[in-house]
Amino acid sequence: MNIADILDNACSTLANRWVHAANAVYPFATTGFLRTQPDPFANPVGQRSRELAPLLLRAVAGLPYDETAFQTAMEEFARVRAMQDMPANVTLQVMFAYKHIIRAYLKDQNISIGEFSPDALHALDERSDNFALLAFDIYARQREAFFEVRLHDIQRRYSQILRLAQRHGLAETITETGDADPPSRTPSPDIHS
């Protein structure tokens, strides 16, 4: 019995289970929105999960899949997850879910894991782990880029505030040599004269 053929016939069911697992990390009200909102602009998180689910299943199962579409879907999935304020171990835990989803599906179908060669199961688990590592790599790059943008924005704002303060004599002026000039102060009028 070939595990890939069984999974190919159940692709829709298994992909839906994976999307459900991907949404499960969010609060209950958000999960309902992710599941029911079809607009990809209003619901990019749900859309990215739905796009990746069948491609990831085919890749994990060792079935033929569109590598370009898979890479694009993985990039988008990891990017949208990286923009959220959740730790990587929470937001990316779903990348390992197909291992459990597949075994649960086989059990539901009364198919024993023992009917498959250990090598086939090991290969399935190894592909799942490798794709999880790929997702983490993309996620890490996206987080780094995201924080670089935030850092540059903070630096730009600080620079604007500093220039404004310097213009009004409230801060030291930094010269090209890096030395600080004392703030220029207008002498206060002598009230005793």
Stockholm file with secondary structure:
# STOCKHOLM 1.0

chainA/1-193         MNIADILDNACSTLANRWVHAANAVYPFATTGFLRTQPDPFANPVGQRSRELAPLLLRAVAGLPYDETAFQTAMEEFARVRAMQDMPANVTLQVMFAYKHIIRAYLKDQNISIGEFSPDALHALDERSDNFALLAFDIYARQREAFFEVRLHDIQRRYSQILRLAQRHGLAETITETGDADPPSRTPSPDIHS
#=GR chainA/1-193 SS CCHHHHHHHTHHHHHHHHHHHHHTTSCHHHHHHHHHCCCTTTCHHHHHHHHHHHHHHHHHHTCCCCHHHHHHHHHHHHHHHHTSSSCHHHHTGGGGHHHHHHHHHHHHTTCCGGGSCHHHHHHHHHHHHHHHHHHHHHHHHHHHHHHHHHHHHHHHHHHHHHHHHHHTTSSCEECTTSCEECCCCCCCCCTTC
#=GC SS_cons         CCHHHHHHHTHHHHHHHHHHHHHTTSCHHHHHHHHHCCCTTTCHHHHHHHHHHHHHHHHHHTCCCCHHHHHHHHHHHHHHHHTSSSCHHHHTGGGGHHHHHHHHHHHHTTCCGGGSCHHHHHHHHHHHHHHHHHHHHHHHHHHHHHHHHHHHHHHHHHHHHHHHHHHTTSSCEECTTSCEECCCCCCCCCTTC
//
